[in-house]
Amino acid sequence: MPASRAPTLLERSKYVIYWRGEAKSGYTATFRHWEFVGALTSVMSARYAGTGAGAAEIENAAKAASFTNLFTLNPANPASADQVDMYNTALQVLVFGEGEGGVNVTDEDVFKATSRCSLIHHTYLWLGEGATYADLVRDSINSKVLRKAASNGETWRVRRYEFSFLNDTDNPRFGKDATRSVAKERKSLPKIWPVLELFKGAVDLKDPVIHLNLLEGLHECGPHPSKPEELKKVLALTLACGAKHMTISPRTRICKTTTPLCSISSHLLCNVAMVGSGPSQSILDPFAGSAATLLAAAMISPEVRTVGIDTGFGLDISRADIHRDFTTRGLAAPVLIQGDVLDSASRDDARSANCGAFDVIMTDPPYLIRESFTGEQGMGAPLLGLLKAMGEDFEQGKPLLKRGGSLVSFVPCTPGHHIDELLPKQHLQDFAGLQLQTKREQKINSSLSRWIVAFRAVR
Ligand SMILES: C[S@@+](CC[C@H](N)C(=O)[O-])C[C@H]1O[C@@H](n2cnc3c(N)ncnc32)[C@H](O)[C@@H]1O
């Protein structure tokens, strides 16, 4: 479904999220909920801006998401704990509790949040479930969401996807992806005819407005069924697909550097940093490189103002190429400052370009593997240097990050180190006016992890 076509179904709903598969275990799955809740909080903060709704209430409403697995791997399967986890969490039901102070999540919020998440394949609106087609029809037919979707005369299509099999090891995709058999679809659809005949619009197999999905092969928990017919079926309506992040993948960009951040990670940083949660936000990347983070921010929220600092601008990194990466996508080009972020003059230039402190700082600092760094050496050093500089600026009455703003950064970590040794000590966090919110590990390979760490400016 094109991201521009927001559905108009506005009632409290139940959703199904089909997450993007993991290239390798531990690479992205740990960030899925964090990314989604960050994106949802941003979308809701923008919607509630100026209404008097509190930031805490908005954040709590988004965080009140509860996820339940729709797969359970047959225990008879020989699989590692990682595989079981990867399989079982690939498709999840999502429901929200009642929010405080009248702050509630709407379908429109979930639609917008999904459209900016790099780790979501699709989000569906739940219509009903059943062990048999008859049960499924009984459960779905009175769904208000279904009735509303069916009655508006829009073009529609239904597809059947089978997610898993009793003998899962025979499935090369191992539950990460769905299979679609046209022959099985032809047999199944007549069995849900009472639901399909409600649709008044024309069938359009190519580009319909309404996508109905018959999801089969689901099994949440309890003893594993012995026959495929006993696996559960769910009827769902496509609400949105995840971010089209590949449109800014390094391969598509004009600016070529040796260490570009991939488009999934760039979106992830933006969502965790809650880009777009306020009007005309300002965003700084102090180690910007090819400006992947700023490009993702501008894609997600085109009204943001973006500023990058890098020692390489005008030397091995072409500013003109970066500008063209933005303008050819119809986005406002960032301000790019050539300099060392540890040098106060570079930070002064960044503040002048922005008329003051920033709402968000997000960055992928040098890992000191391929890039040089001017400050102290050691894996956490660039972040420590940045926090020291932020503290000095604050003492001089010129903060780099606004109170309440987010700082999100990658921190590399190799075996033999513990992430806590690499993170800024409490006294340095206090000096910089930051409070650590969350840290999570991403395994790059057997000898390198990188963590995403998120701080909030508390003064
Ligand atoms: C990991 S790369 C950033 C990659 C970037 N996210 C991208 O997508 O291209 C780190 C960058 O920090 C820059 N850098 C290193 N030391 C710096 C410093 N002291 N001040 C500013 N930039 C610095 C390097 O030139 C390099 O481009």
The ligand as a Tripos MOL2 file, in Angstrom:
@<TRIPOS>MOLECULE
LIG
   27    29     1     0     0
SMALL
NO_CHARGES

@<TRIPOS>ATOM
      1 C1         31.7590    6.2200   11.2630 C.3       1 LIG1
      2 S1         32.0410    7.6380   10.3180 S.3       1 LIG1
      3 C2         30.4670    8.3150   10.1340 C.3       1 LIG1
      4 C3         29.7140    7.6400    9.0960 C.3       1 LIG1
      5 C4         28.4490    8.3440    8.7400 C.3       1 LIG1
      6 N1         27.3830    8.0380    9.6700 N.3       1 LIG1
      7 C5         28.0400    8.0050    7.3190 C.2       1 LIG1
      8 O1         26.9690    7.4410    7.1200 O.co2     1 LIG1
      9 O2         28.7950    8.2790    6.4000 O.co2     1 LIG1
     10 C6         32.7950    8.7630   11.4160 C.3       1 LIG1
     11 C7         33.1150   10.1140   10.8200 C.3       1 LIG1
     12 O3         33.6480   10.9370   11.8540 O.3       1 LIG1
     13 C8         34.5910   11.8080   11.2590 C.3       1 LIG1
     14 N2         35.4610   12.3300   12.3580 N.ar      1 LIG1
     15 C9         36.4950   11.7040   12.9940 C.ar      1 LIG1
     16 N3         36.9650   12.4710   13.9910 N.ar      1 LIG1
     17 C10        36.2280   13.6080   13.9840 C.ar      1 LIG1
     18 C11        36.2180   14.7790   14.7870 C.ar      1 LIG1
     19 N4         37.0780   14.9350   15.7740 N.pl3     1 LIG1
     20 N5         35.3090   15.7520   14.5120 N.ar      1 LIG1
     21 C12        34.4220   15.6030   13.4950 C.ar      1 LIG1
     22 N6         34.3930   14.5130   12.6960 N.ar      1 LIG1
     23 C13        35.2630   13.5240   12.9410 C.ar      1 LIG1
     24 C14        35.2900   10.9680   10.2180 C.3       1 LIG1
     25 O4         35.8190   11.8030    9.1940 O.3       1 LIG1
     26 C15        34.1360   10.0960    9.7050 C.3       1 LIG1
     27 O5         33.5710   10.6420    8.5400 O.3       1 LIG1
@<TRIPOS>BOND
     1     1     2 1
     2     2     3 1
     3     2    10 1
     4     3     4 1
     5     4     5 1
     6     5     6 1
     7     5     7 1
     8     7     8 2
     9     7     9 1
    10    10    11 1
    11    11    12 1
    12    11    26 1
    13    12    13 1
    14    13    14 1
    15    13    24 1
    16    14    15 ar
    17    14    23 ar
    18    15    16 ar
    19    16    17 ar
    20    17    18 ar
    21    17    23 ar
    22    18    19 1
    23    18    20 ar
    24    20    21 ar
    25    21    22 ar
    26    22    23 ar
    27    24    25 1
    28    24    26 1
    29    26    27 1
@<TRIPOS>SUBSTRUCTURE
     1 LIG1         1 GROUP 0 **** ****
